[in-house]
Amino acid sequence: MSDEGVRPHSPRQHPSKTYSSGQNIFDEPDIFPGRAGQIVDSDWSCEHCGANLRGLPLETPCRECGKRNWYRPPPADSNSYQSWLTERIAETQIGTGVATAIGCAIAGGLFAVASSLLGTSPGGFMGTNLPLLAIVFGPIVEETLKVAAASYVVEVKPYLFKRRSQIYFAAIGAAVVFAALENILYIFVYLNNPSEKIILLRWTVCVALHVGCTSIVAIGLANIWMRAMGEFRQPRINDLFPALVTAIVIHGTYNAGMIGLERLYPWIFK
């Protein structure tokens, strides 16, 4: 931290984002010193355990975990992330949320399909037929890219979404788009005259897998957005990591199971 108590810029902090006054939205003190005795008069969750600090003096440790929070609600009428976000919400039309959700669903699905094309093509990673790549590489890339567009909006422009349900649509819609396009590729390009059982499997179990895994991540992403919009503070996209890892593990476990089943009982897939 610099002498002025201001966070320095970094490539991830989007220096072009400014308040109406021209001040960068990230150029605000972490501590806001000289406010001892002031009460947290709005919802403000603990950085460590998530407990609501409302009603506590600013210098008081969290009542649940006992840890001190150095980042606190900004002073009234100050240039802060809160004032920047409030301005953007007021400037954004209600219909923007629906358009953003649709755009993220399409973009996320296409991102994941592009990764699948690179991985399953004859010269791609998955074209080597190494099970480890199908169990590890595929799930990591696909689960990450399906929610990439929605995650970007939540982190950088959360005001574009207007309802929690729009985030669910953006993420889960991307999973549906990806599953549908992947099935078309497998049935008409990669598989040689697939049986009705394979086609049925892809349009039922595989679609359910993608939707189910992405739903887990969508819940985590929606919670991050709700916290940011409810408390008018910067979204903590790192909090999405546990949900994303859970989805990747489930996806990888499914792939491992299907590979093992195909090798033990190949007649099932004919």
N, C-alpha and C positions, 0 to 999 in steps of 0.2 A: 504493500500500500504506500502511496506517496505521502509527502508531508501534509498535503491538504486533505488526506483521508478519502481520496478518490480512486476508483478502480481504473487502471490503465486500459487503453484499448487493446483488443486482440482481434484477429480475423473473424472470430465467431461472435463478436459483439456488435457487428453491423454498424460501423461508425456513421453511416448515412442516416440513421434514425435519429431524428431530433425533435425537440419540443417546438411549439410555435415560436418560442423566443430564439430558436437556433441552437440551444444547448443540447448536447448529446444526451440521450435518455439514460446512458450508463454512467454519466458523470454526476453521480450523486453519492454522498458519503455512505459508507457502510454502517456507521455507528450513529450519525447525527448527534454529536456530543452536546453537552450543556443542557440536557433536558431531564435531568434527574428529578424524580417525583411526579412526572407526568404519567397519566394512566393510559394504557392501551384501550381506546374507546371504540375499537372496531374489531371484527374477527381477524385474528392473526395467528396462524398456526406455528408451533414450535418447529424449528429447523431439524431437531433431533428426533422427536417422538410424535409430532403432529398434533399435540394437545393445543387447545385454544387458549391463547394468552390474554384474551380480553378481560379487562378489569384489573390486571396486574400493573404495578409501576414499571416503567421501562427498564430500570436497573435490576429488577427482581428475577432470579432464576425461575425456570419453568416449574410449576407446581407438581408436575407429573414425574419428570426425569431429573430435575434439579440442575440442569445445564443452562448456562446463560446464552441468550440469543443476541448476537452482535448486530444483526440486521433487523431494523425495527420499522414500524409504520412511519412514513415521512411526515414532517411537520405540515400543518394545514397551510394551504395556499403556496406551497413550495413547488418548484420544478422537480418532478420525480417521475418514476415509472408510472405511478398512479395517475398523475395529471396527464401524462402522455397517452396512457391507455384510455382514460376517460374521454379525451378529445377524439381519439380514433373511433371509439364506439359511437359517439354522437354523429360522426361524419359518415358512418357506414350504413347503407340502406339495409332494411330487414331481409330483403330477397337475396342479399349477397351470401347469406349462410347456405341457402339451398344450392346456389350455383357453385359455391366453394366445395360443398360436399360431393356434388356430382363430378366436378373436375378432379378432386382428389381420388375418388373411386376409380375413375378411368385411368388417371396417371399412375396410381399405385399398381393397378392390374397390369398395365403395359410395362412398367418398370420390372415387375417380377417375371413377366413373360419373356422380356428381353434377356434377363439373366438365365432363364430356363433354356432359351435358344442357344445361348453361348455354352451352357453346360452340357446339353444333351445332343448337340450336333456331333457328327462324326469326328470333327477335329476339336471338340470342346472337352472340358474337364470330365463330364459324365460319360462322354463317348469312350473313355478308356475302360468303362465297366468295372471300375474299382468300387466295391461296396462302401468303403470308408468315405468316399466323396459323396455318395448318395445319402449316407447317414449323417454326415457332418456339414459338408459344404452346401448342399442343396437347401436343407432347412434353414441354415443361417442366412443365406442370401435371400431366399424367397420370403421368409417371415419378416425380415428387415425391410425389404423393398415394398412389400404390400402396404405397409403403413408409413412409408417414407414421406409421401406427399402430405398426408394428414399431420404427421409429426412436425414437419417443417412449418406448416401453418400455425399449429399450436404454439411452437416455440418462438416464431418470429412475428406472426401477425394473428394473435389469438382472437382479435376483435372481428375477424372475418366470419367466424362461427358465431351463431346466435343462440343455438340450443345444444344441449348435450347429445340429443338424438342425431344431430347432423354429423357429429364425430363418429358415432356408431355406423351411420350410413357410409361415411367416407372410407372407413377402414374395412368394414365387412363387405361393402360394395366392391372394393378392390379385390378382396378374396374371391368373390363370385366371378368377377371379370377374369381374374387370373385362372381360376379353376376351369371355367368354360373354354377359354382359349387354349389352355394346356391340354384339355381333353380332345379338342379338335385336332391339335397337333399330333397327339399320340395315336388317335384312331385313324386319321387319314394320312399321316406322314411317317411316324416312327414305327408303328406296328404293322406287320404284314398280315393282312386279312384277319383282324382280331375277332374272337368269338363273341357271341352275345353275352356270355358271362363277363368277359373283360369290359365290354362296353357298359354293361349294367354296373359293374364295380366302379368304374371311373365316374359315372354320373351320379352315383349315390355315396359310396364310402369316401372317395377322394374329395368330392365337393364338401361333404360334411367335415372331413379332416381340415381342409383349408378354412372353412367358415368358423369351425370351432376354435382352432388355434388363433386365428385373427381376432375372434371375439374376446379372448383373454387379454390380448394386447389393447384392444379397443377400450375395454373397461379401464385399464390403467391410464390410457391416454386421456379419456374423458375425465378421470379424477384429477389429473394434472391441470387440465383446462378449467375445471370447476374451481380449483383452489386459486388459480391465477385470476380468474374473473371475479370470484367472490371476495378476494382480499386485495385485488388490484396490485398484484406484485408479479415479478418476473416468473414465468413458468420454469419449473425444474424438470427438464426433459430427462435428466439422468434417473429420475424416479421410475421411468418406464422400463429400466433394465430387468428387474425381477420378472415382470410379466412377459417380456420378450424372451428371456431365457426359458421360462416355462413353456412357451409356445414352441420354441426351437427343440427342446427336449422331447416334447410329445410328438412333434413331427418326425424327428430323427428316430425315435423309438418305433413309430409306425413303419417307417421305411426299412428299418432293420428287421422288423417282424415279417414284412412282406418279402424281403430278400430271402430270409431263412425259410419261409413257407414255400416259396417258389423252388428252392433248391431241394427241399425235403420231399415235396409233393408237387412235382412239375405238372402232373396231369390236371391239377385244379385249374391251371391257367391256360388250358387248351380247349 
